[in-house]
Every structure is written in C-alpha cells, then in structure tokens.
Amino acid sequence: MQLRPLGRSGLQVSPLAFGGNVFGWTVDQALSFRLLDAWLDAGFNFIDTADVYSSWVPGHSGGESETIIGKWLRQSGKRNRVVLATKLGKPMGEGKKGLSPAYIHEAVDASLRRLQTDHIDLYQSHDDDPDTPLSDTAEAFAALIKAGKVRAIGASNFSAPRLAAALDVAEKQGCRATRACSRCTTSTTGRSSSRRSSPCASRAASA
C-alpha cells in the first residue's frame, strides 16, 4: 500500500479511511475487532471516527465507536500502525457541543480516555460553531498540539467561506503547518461535493 502525505501535517495515510460510525451500532465489538484487523492486514492505516458516534441509537449517548476502537487498540497493541482521526462539536448531551475552548479541552480528554491513547493523530471540527470566534477555536487547537494531545487538525461540514476564514485565522496564529484536511460531502452512493467548496478544499489540503 502506497501511503500519501495528508497536507503538511506530517501524517502519512492510506488513500482510504475506515469510517468507524458503524462500530457499536450495526457492527458489534467482536466483528469490529475483526474488521479493524483485516483493514490493517490489507495495508491500510487510516481510521476515522467521532465522539458522537453512535448517539442516534436508542440507549446510546455517544462515544460507543471510540470506546470499541480504544479496546481494540489496547488489546491488539497496534496503535503504532494506525493514523487515528476523530471529531468533536456535535451535541453530546446538555451543554456538550460546539467549539468553545473550554469544551474543546473537555472533549479531547474524553476522547483520549475512550480511545485509550495518549494522542489523536487528526482532530477535526465536526461542525462549524458560529457562536465561538474562530480565533478562540484556533488557539485552543494550537494548545492541544503544543501539549502533545493532537498531532494535526482538520475541519468537517464547514461552508467554503467559513473554511476560508478559519484557514486565514490559523495562518495568523501560526497554525499553518498543522492544518491537515477539509472534508467534502462525497459518496459512492450518489452524493456529490459542491464545486463552490473545491478551491477552498484544495487550499486546505495543500496547506
């Protein structure tokens, strides 16, 4: 498997990522472990999840996917073979959402506990937060990188104008080298990415 650089993050990733939203939802723990082992055995290394997975299932509160991945990492001893990505920002209970500095620090510590690791390779905003200044969010992410809890940052579900503004703020705050990616809405089942986002997404990927 030929790995490729993820922006200027320093991360080397497989061309496809394993989306972990099914873990603890449509896939139980035992099958999740087998799928993750097979993913690595096939030469892939990129695994993506989010703190909110799978809060939509009755009786779940979020964190189920991260918890299964964390148990697999601990049991398998394969953490050094994985580029691990997760996300924050979507509702996780009363007062637990968004991208305020206080919540970012709370959310990353909770994800680290569930994932049973001391760092997250790629930490992504799962949604925009118009109520929090972009500069506050960028400063909090920079603090996580400085503390060694996160290696690179990314963004998901941002409009092109907001992503451009976030990139500008990151540059002004000296975060240029840590930016990794922006996620476009694409799928093999019929959804397509917005052309209006393409120039900004390209800028983020090359940053």
C-alpha positions in Angstrom: 0.0 0.0 0.0 1.4 3.3 -1.0 0.8 5.9 1.7 0.5 9.6 0.9 1.0 12.8 2.8 -2.0 14.4 4.4 -1.5 18.1 3.7 1.5 19.4 5.6 0.5 17.6 8.7 3.4 15.1 8.5 0.9 12.3 8.6 1.2 9.5 6.0 -2.1 7.9 5.3 -3.6 5.2 3.1 -5.8 6.5 0.2 -8.9 5.3 2.0 -10.0 5.7 5.6 -12.2 3.3 7.6 -15.2 5.2 8.8 -16.0 4.0 12.3 -19.6 5.2 12.7 -20.8 1.6 12.4 -18.9 0.3 15.5 -21.3 -0.3 18.3 -24.2 0.3 16.0 -24.7 -2.1 13.1 -21.4 -3.9 13.9 -20.8 -5.4 17.4 -17.5 -5.3 19.2 -16.2 -8.8 18.1 -16.9 -8.1 14.4 -15.4 -4.5 14.8 -12.2 -6.1 16.0 -12.1 -8.5 13.0 -12.8 -5.7 10.6 -10.1 -3.4 12.0 -7.5 -6.3 12.0 -8.4 -7.0 8.3 -8.1 -3.3 7.5 -4.5 -3.2 8.7 -3.7 -6.6 7.2 -4.7 -5.2 3.8 -2.2 -2.4 4.2 -4.4 0.4 5.2 -3.7 2.6 8.2 -6.3 5.4 8.4 -9.2 5.0 10.8 -11.8 7.8 11.3 -14.4 8.1 14.0 -16.2 10.8 16.1 -17.2 11.3 19.7 -20.9 11.5 18.7 -20.9 8.0 17.1 -23.5 6.4 17.7 -25.6 8.7 19.8 -28.6 8.3 17.4 -29.2 4.7 18.5 -31.8 4.3 21.3 -30.0 3.8 24.6 -26.7 5.3 23.3 -25.2 8.6 24.4 -22.2 8.9 22.0 -18.7 7.5 22.4 -19.6 4.0 21.5 -17.4 3.9 18.4 -14.4 5.5 20.1 -14.8 3.0 23.0 -14.7 0.0 20.7 -11.7 1.3 18.8 -9.9 2.0 22.1 -10.5 -1.5 23.4 -9.2 -2.9 20.1 -6.1 -0.7 20.3 -5.3 -1.8 23.8 -6.0 -5.5 23.1 -4.2 -5.6 19.8 -1.2 -3.4 20.6 -1.4 -1.9 17.1 -1.6 1.8 18.0 1.7 2.5 16.2 0.3 1.1 13.0 -2.7 3.4 12.9 -3.3 7.0 11.9 -6.3 7.8 14.2 -8.8 10.5 13.4 -11.7 11.6 15.5 -14.0 14.6 15.6 -15.9 16.9 18.1 -18.5 19.5 18.0 -21.8 17.8 17.5 -24.2 17.5 20.5 -23.0 15.1 23.2 -25.5 16.0 25.9 -26.6 19.1 27.7 -24.0 21.8 27.2 -21.7 19.5 25.4 -21.3 20.8 21.8 -19.6 23.4 19.7 -16.0 24.6 19.5 -15.5 26.8 22.5 -12.0 26.5 24.1 -13.4 25.0 27.3 -15.4 22.4 25.5 -12.6 21.5 23.2 -10.3 20.7 26.1 -13.1 18.7 27.8 -14.0 16.8 24.6 -10.4 15.9 23.7 -9.7 14.4 27.1 -12.9 12.4 27.0 -12.0 11.0 23.5 -8.5 10.2 24.7 -9.9 8.2 27.6 -12.3 6.3 25.3 -9.7 5.6 22.7 -7.2 4.5 25.3 -4.3 6.5 23.7 -2.2 9.5 24.7 -2.7 11.3 21.4 -5.0 11.8 18.5 -3.3 12.0 15.1 -6.0 14.1 13.4 -8.6 16.0 15.4 -11.4 17.6 13.4 -14.2 20.0 14.0 -17.3 18.0 13.1 -19.4 21.1 12.6 -18.9 24.8 12.4 -19.7 26.8 15.5 -20.8 30.4 14.6 -21.2 31.3 18.3 -17.5 30.9 19.0 -14.9 33.2 17.4 -12.6 31.3 15.0 -9.6 32.8 16.8 -10.7 31.2 20.1 -11.1 27.8 18.4 -7.8 28.0 16.6 -6.0 29.0 19.8 -7.5 26.0 21.7 -6.5 23.6 18.9 -3.0 25.1 18.9 -2.8 24.4 22.7 -3.7 20.8 22.1 -0.9 20.4 19.6 1.6 22.0 21.9 0.5 19.7 24.7 1.0 16.7 22.5 -2.6 15.6 22.7 -3.2 16.2 19.0 -0.8 16.0 16.0 -2.9 17.8 13.4 -6.3 19.5 13.0 -9.0 19.4 10.3 -12.5 20.6 9.6 -15.7 18.9 8.5 -19.0 20.4 7.4 -17.8 23.9 7.0 -19.1 26.1 4.2 -16.5 27.3 1.8 -16.5 30.9 3.1 -16.2 29.8 6.8 -13.5 27.3 5.9 -11.5 30.1 4.1 -11.9 32.4 7.2 -10.8 29.6 9.5 -7.7 29.0 7.4 -6.9 32.7 7.5 -7.2 32.8 11.2 -5.0 29.7 11.6 -2.3 31.3 9.4 -2.3 34.4 11.5 -2.0 32.4 14.7 0.9 30.3 13.3 -1.0 27.1 12.8 -0.3 26.8 9.1 2.0 23.8 9.4 -0.6 21.8 11.5 -3.6 22.0 9.2 -4.4 18.7 7.6 -7.6 18.5 5.7 -11.2 19.6 5.0 -13.9 17.0 4.5 -16.1 17.4 1.4 -19.5 15.8 1.1 -18.8 12.9 -1.3 -20.1 9.4 -1.6 -20.1 6.5 -4.0 -23.9 6.2 -3.3 -24.9 9.4 -5.1 -24.0 12.4 -3.1 -21.6 14.9 -4.7 -19.3 17.6 -3.5 -20.1 21.2 -4.0 -18.0 22.8 -6.7 -18.0 26.1 -4.7 -16.0 24.3 -2.0 -13.4 22.9 -4.3 -10.9 25.8 -4.4 -11.0 26.2 -0.6 -10.7 22.4 0.0 -7.7 22.4 -2.3 -6.2 25.2 -0.4 -6.7 23.3 2.9 -5.2 20.1 1.5 -2.1 21.9 0.3 -1.6 23.9 3.4 
